[in-house]
Every structure is written in structure tokens, then in C-alpha cells.
Amino acid sequence: MKRDRDTTNPWRKIYLMELALYADTIIVDYDIWRQRRVKSQLTPPIDDAYQNPFSEEMLAELEMVRHEFEREKVKLLRDISSF
């Protein structure tokens, strides 16, 4: 058992030294890769029509719903006031 530990300890030290040596370069390389990737992904200008192609239809539908609501509101107010 002791002989095994005596054999593996130097290898473990070498492994940890190599890991410490390359860990910084791996992180730096990753940061460089990430910055290049982010810069290469240009965002296109956002146009209102492109952002929401149904905006005109949705606005028209909302307007119809609002008018219907107003009509129902007037009817209910008339009914309430008649009491």
C-alpha cells in the first residue's frame, strides 16, 4: 500500500501542476472564443412590422372588443339607472 502511494503521489503532483498550468489558458481561450462569437452575432434592426406581423389585425380586433364593451356598459348603466 505504501509503495503504491509512493508511486502515485509524484504522478498526482505532475497531473495537478499540468492542470493548474492549462486551466488558465483554457479559461482565456474560452473567453476569447466567446467574445468572438458574441461579436459575430449581429442583431438585425427591429422593425415594428417584423417584430409583430399581426399588430394591425390585433389593434383592429382590440378596437372592436372595446366598442362592444362600451355598448354593454351603456346598456348595463341604463338598466341600473332604471331601478
LUMROBA-437440 format. One line per field, with one value per residue (C-alpha): x, y, z; residue in one letter; residue number from 1. Coordinates in steps of 0.02 Angstrom, whole numbers, plus 50000, padded with zeros to 5 digits. Last residue first. Layout:
% LUMROBA-437440
x = (X_...)
y = (Y_...)
z = (Z_...)
balo = (A_...)
domi = (NUM_...)
END
This chain:
% LUMROBA-437440
x = (45784_45802_45977_46040_45967_46039_46209_46201_46160_46299_46424_46371_46399_46568_46622_46572_46672_46824_46810_46805_46958_47051_47014_47078_47235_47264_47246_47368_47492_47488_47662_47739_47926_47942_47806_47883_48058_48199_48372_48465_48568_48747_48808_48992_49027_48953_49054_49216_49189_49151_49306_49417_49339_49360_49542_49571_49486_49583_49745_49715_49673_49825_49957_49848_49804_49985_50035_49893_49946_50129_50082_49970_50110_50230_50099_50058_50219_50240_50056_50078_50231_50136_50000)
y = (52541_52621_52682_52504_52454_52609_52576_52397_52450_52582_52453_52329_52459_52508_52326_52302_52457_52391_52221_52302_52410_52257_52169_52316_52326_52140_52146_52290_52208_52038_52048_52086_52116_52123_52255_52354_52341_52276_52309_52145_52082_52044_51876_51888_51995_51863_51725_51823_51863_51681_51616_51742_51695_51510_51533_51630_51494_51356_51453_51473_51290_51233_51265_51216_51052_51021_51050_50939_50799_50813_50808_50657_50567_50602_50538_50380_50285_50324_50285_50116_50077_50122_50000)
z = (49450_49277_49319_49332_49164_49079_49160_49099_48921_48921_48983_48851_48716_48790_48794_48613_48566_48662_48580_48408_48450_48513_48349_48247_48354_48336_48148_48133_48254_48171_48095_48265_48267_48079_48064_48205_48130_48235_48166_48142_48288_48243_48302_48259_48413_48528_48446_48451_48635_48673_48584_48676_48843_48805_48761_48923_49025_48940_48961_49147_49171_49072_49205_49352_49265_49223_49404_49464_49347_49396_49581_49552_49460_49604_49728_49630_49658_49843_49868_49784_49889_50046_50000)
balo = (F_S_S_I_D_R_L_L_K_V_K_E_R_E_F_E_H_R_V_M_E_L_E_A_L_M_E_E_S_F_P_N_Q_Y_A_D_D_I_P_P_T_L_Q_S_K_V_R_R_Q_R_W_I_D_Y_D_V_I_I_T_D_A_Y_L_A_L_E_M_L_Y_I_K_R_W_P_N_T_T_D_R_D_R_K_M)
domi = (83_82_81_80_79_78_77_76_75_74_73_72_71_70_69_68_67_66_65_64_63_62_61_60_59_58_57_56_55_54_53_52_51_50_49_48_47_46_45_44_43_42_41_40_39_38_37_36_35_34_33_32_31_30_29_28_27_26_25_24_23_22_21_20_19_18_17_16_15_14_13_12_11_10_9_8_7_6_5_4_3_2_1)
END
